[in-house]
Amino acid sequence: MIITLAGPIGSGKSTLARAIAAASGAPSAGFGDYVRSLAAERGLDVERRQVLQDLGHELVQADARAFLDGALAWSGHAPGQDLLLDGLRHV
């Protein structure tokens, strides 16, 4: 089972993900952390929210499936494992 939490910035996605992970024992990962790691690899300013938003939007627009697959691989997820993903903010 993969649970993905979506919502605007500051809506409590990460807090809820941590609570569910603690209660269920499932691992968790964040799309924001994944985008931040990609931004760092590209030499972008990871402290600027707009830079991260723009990169996330660009990646989703280019290939949404590749973005999701990349986030799953980055999280260490293996098929059949439970996972909580928080931070989905792109269509």
Phi and psi in degrees as a GROMACS rama.xvg file:
@    title "Ramachandran Plot"
@    xaxis  label "Phi"
@    yaxis  label "Psi"
@TYPE xy
-118.141  124.44  ILE-2
-109.682  127.227  ILE-3
-117.192  127.619  THR-4
-101.817  127.174  LEU-5
-119.498  150.524  ALA-6
162.677  170.102  GLY-7
-71.2334  165.655  PRO-8
-55.5586  133.013  ILE-9
80.2158  11.2286  GLY-10
-86.0596  -6.28849  SER-11
102.993  13.4957  GLY-12
-58.2854  -49.2662  LYS-13
-66.3783  -40.7957  SER-14
-62.0689  -45.7508  THR-15
-65.3871  -41.0481  LEU-16
-60.7084  -43.8671  ALA-17
-62.9635  -40.3951  ARG-18
-65.848  -43.7271  ALA-19
-66.1784  -41.947  ILE-20
-61.9003  -43.03  ALA-21
-64.5309  -40.094  ALA-22
-73.8573  -32.9461  ALA-23
-99.7102  -19.5084  SER-24
80.4871  4.5516  GLY-25
-78.2366  145.755  ALA-26
-70.983  159.192  PRO-27
-134.176  156.176  SER-28
-149.44  161.678  ALA-29
-124.66  137.571  GLY-30
-60.1141  -37.4846  PHE-31
-60.9676  -40.9129  GLY-32
-65.2514  -39.0847  ASP-33
-63.6477  -48.0872  TYR-34
-63.1185  -39.5835  VAL-35
-60.7113  -40.1708  ARG-36
-66.7967  -39.0758  SER-37
-66.7874  -39.6068  LEU-38
-62.3732  -43.0064  ALA-39
-62.2055  -41.6165  ALA-40
-60.7216  -31.8355  GLU-41
-89.6026  -0.239209  ARG-42
77.2383  19.4394  GLY-43
-84.308  161.49  LEU-44
-76.9197  101.229  ASP-45
-75.1078  -6.0609  VAL-46
-87.7716  -12.4759  GLU-47
-96.6007  114.594  ARG-48
-56.8109  -40.2946  ARG-49
-64.5686  -36.4779  GLN-50
-61.0964  -44.2087  VAL-51
-67.5748  -42.4993  LEU-52
-61.0148  -44.8582  GLN-53
-63.7885  -43.4529  ASP-54
-64.449  -45.1963  LEU-55
-58.6238  -44.7576  GLY-56
-62.559  -44.0962  HIS-57
-60.0199  -44.0394  GLU-58
-66.0294  -41.7347  LEU-59
-67.2714  -42.4879  VAL-60
-64.5713  -37.2016  GLN-61
-68.144  -44.1587  ALA-62
-170.174  92.6972  ASP-63
-59.776  -39.2925  ALA-64
-65.4676  -42.3569  ARG-65
-63.7926  -36.7388  ALA-66
-62.5035  -47.6424  PHE-67
-64.9031  -45.4702  LEU-68
-60.5805  -39.7251  ASP-69
-64.2092  -42.296  GLY-70
-63.9652  -40.7311  ALA-71
-64.8652  -44.5054  LEU-72
-64.0696  -43.271  ALA-73
-60.3111  -36.3675  TRP-74
-73.2762  -12.4403  SER-75
86.3604  9.06945  GLY-76
-65.7843  138.803  HIS-77
-118.804  143.798  ALA-78
-49.8535  135.257  PRO-79
94.3733  -14.3883  GLY-80
-82.8839  149.544  GLN-81
-75.3856  152.007  ASP-82
-160.418  140.41  LEU-83
-107.864  122.702  LEU-84
-113.85  124.314  LEU-85
-117.463  155.504  ASP-86
101.992  12.567  GLY-87
-70.9397  114.534  LEU-88
-127.888  4.00398  ARG-89
-109.929  146.625  HIS-90
